[in-house]
Amino acid sequence: MIGNVLSDVKQTVEKNGADELFKVKQCLRKWGRVQQICGEHQVRIVQYNQLLERLQQHKCKMGAEEKERIEKSYKSSIQNMVRNIEALNRFSDRMERIVGQLDPEEEMLIRIYYGREASINTICMRLCIGRSTMFRIKDKALKNLLKIMEGEKMEGETEDED
């Protein structure tokens, strides 16, 4: 009976650890895509601004209320994308600081794997290591990132309480 309880506790701890590592991987994937997403938002902002200019230039049969509604909608979309870009940049800066705290070998592997989305074979050749070594370093780096992130959460929580 006690053995079953200990086994259940161990499985729960392992599951929670796996869930936390999954969250770290999600953050790293998002961090790797920040430039692409911000670029897409910037393209859309330019398109919305062009539409706004055309809306102002053309004296169409559109009513003033409808024209104002469309203009307001475009401007709102632009503001939302600008806020999203700012949030992504803050997130990226935070991830840069976190990843920068890893050992050099771990940092390089994480930057290549998540930042440049390089293949496993490319990473192994570039770092002159075998696949098993690459996975060992990656797993260690993910665990270290989890510790760093948890430490930052704790520091942030104590600052909020003051």
C-alpha positions in Angstrom: 0.0 0.0 0.0 2.7 2.5 1.0 4.7 1.4 -2.1 1.7 2.3 -4.3 1.3 5.7 -2.6 5.0 6.4 -3.1 4.8 5.3 -6.7 1.8 7.6 -7.3 3.7 10.5 -5.7 6.7 9.8 -7.9 4.6 9.7 -11.0 2.9 13.0 -10.1 6.2 14.7 -9.4 7.6 13.4 -12.8 4.4 14.5 -14.6 4.6 18.0 -13.0 8.3 18.2 -14.0 7.5 17.1 -17.5 4.7 19.7 -17.7 7.1 22.4 -16.5 9.8 21.4 -19.0 7.1 21.5 -21.7 6.3 25.1 -20.7 10.0 26.0 -21.0 10.1 24.4 -24.5 7.0 26.4 -25.5 8.7 29.7 -24.3 11.8 28.8 -26.3 9.8 28.1 -29.4 7.9 31.4 -29.0 11.2 33.2 -28.4 12.6 31.7 -31.6 9.6 33.0 -33.6 9.5 36.6 -32.2 11.3 38.2 -35.1 9.0 36.5 -37.7 5.8 37.4 -35.8 6.9 41.0 -35.3 7.8 41.2 -39.0 4.3 39.9 -40.0 2.7 42.5 -37.7 4.8 45.3 -39.2 3.7 44.3 -42.7 0.1 44.3 -41.6 0.5 47.7 -39.9 1.9 49.1 -43.2 -1.1 47.6 -45.1 -3.6 49.1 -42.6 -1.9 52.5 -42.9 -2.1 52.3 -46.7 -5.8 51.4 -46.4 -6.3 54.4 -44.1 -4.6 56.7 -46.6 -6.8 55.4 -49.5 -9.9 55.8 -47.3 -8.9 59.5 -46.7 -8.0 60.2 -50.4 -11.1 58.8 -52.0 -14.3 60.6 -51.9 -16.5 57.6 -52.2 -20.2 57.2 -51.8 -19.6 55.8 -48.3 -21.4 57.6 -45.5 -19.4 59.5 -43.0 -20.4 57.2 -40.1 -19.4 54.1 -42.0 -16.1 55.7 -43.0 -15.5 56.7 -39.4 -16.3 53.2 -38.2 -13.8 51.6 -40.6 -11.1 54.2 -39.8 -11.7 53.5 -36.0 -11.5 49.7 -36.7 -8.2 50.0 -38.6 -6.6 52.3 -36.0 -7.7 49.9 -33.2 -6.1 47.0 -35.1 -2.9 48.9 -35.6 -2.8 49.8 -31.9 -3.3 46.1 -30.9 -0.5 45.0 -33.2 1.9 47.7 -31.8 1.1 46.5 -28.3 1.6 42.9 -29.3 5.0 43.8 -30.9 6.0 45.6 -27.7 4.9 42.7 -25.5 6.8 40.2 -27.8 10.0 42.4 -27.6 9.8 42.5 -23.7 9.3 38.7 -23.8 12.3 38.3 -26.1 14.5 40.5 -23.9 13.5 38.5 -20.9 14.3 35.2 -22.7 17.7 36.6 -23.9 18.6 37.4 -20.2 17.5 33.9 -19.1 19.3 32.0 -21.9 22.4 34.2 -21.3 22.7 32.7 -17.8 23.3 29.2 -19.1 26.8 27.7 -19.5 28.3 28.7 -22.9 27.8 25.2 -24.5 24.2 25.0 -23.3 23.5 28.6 -24.4 24.9 28.0 -27.9 22.9 24.8 -28.3 19.6 26.4 -27.2 20.2 29.5 -29.4 20.9 27.2 -32.5 18.1 24.8 -31.8 15.3 27.2 -30.8 16.6 30.5 -32.2 17.6 29.4 -35.6 15.6 26.2 -35.7 18.5 24.2 -36.9 18.2 20.4 -37.4 19.7 18.0 -34.9 22.3 16.9 -37.4 23.4 20.5 -38.2 23.8 21.2 -34.4 25.9 18.0 -33.9 28.1 18.9 -36.9 28.5 22.5 -35.8 29.3 21.7 -32.2 31.3 18.6 -33.1 29.3 16.4 -30.8 27.3 13.2 -31.2 23.5 13.0 -31.1 23.4 11.5 -27.6 25.7 14.3 -26.3 23.5 16.9 -28.0 20.4 15.6 -26.3 22.1 15.3 -22.9 23.3 19.0 -23.2 19.8 20.0 -24.3 18.1 18.2 -21.5 20.5 19.7 -19.0 20.0 23.2 -20.5 16.2 22.9 -20.3 16.4 21.9 -16.6 18.7 24.8 -15.9 16.4 27.2 -17.7 13.5 25.9 -15.6 15.4 26.6 -12.4 16.3 30.1 -13.7 12.7 30.9 -14.7 11.4 29.6 -11.3 14.0 31.8 -9.6 12.9 34.8 -11.6 9.2 34.1 -10.7 10.1 34.0 -7.0 12.0 37.3 -7.2 9.1 38.9 -9.1 6.6 37.7 -6.6 8.6 39.2 -3.7 8.9 42.5 -5.5 5.1 42.7 -6.0 4.4 42.1 -2.4 6.5 45.1 -1.2 
